[in-house]
Amino acid sequence: MRKSVAAFGLTAMVAVAPLLAATDAQALGNNRTVERSCGKNYVSSGFTGSKSWAQTAKSSGTCAGRLSAALVRSDGYWTTRVYGTSSSAYASYSSTVSARNGLHWGCDGCNVTYS
């Protein structure tokens, strides 16, 4: 009885895992405008085949602080956070394997947004 319950649990987890991955809004290339307390930023990321990149760009708002960007590498580690200007920040990571996510900050005090 215990083996069949354990097997059912494992089967259920395997069946649900693809659904979670498919609906995850935080994935490389999930480009969009996000609204934060400091204004609106356009967050974008992608992979060119040899380089992953992430960019944070100001759309509107009153925050005069610097924007920043980084990447979550495929091994889970973050690249160095790159600080840009009050209008844009760009980070890149050279590898033949794409990064998992772009990381975006609108001003130093804002929460991070994944793309």
LINDA-V210897 format. One line per field, one symbol per residue. burial: + if it has 9 or more other ideal C-beta (glycine too) atoms within 8 Angstrom, else -. A space follows every 50 residues. Layout:
burial: ???
This chain:
burial: --------------------------++-++--+-+-++++++++++--- +++++++++-+-+-+++++++++----++-++-+---++++++-+---++ +++++++--+--+++
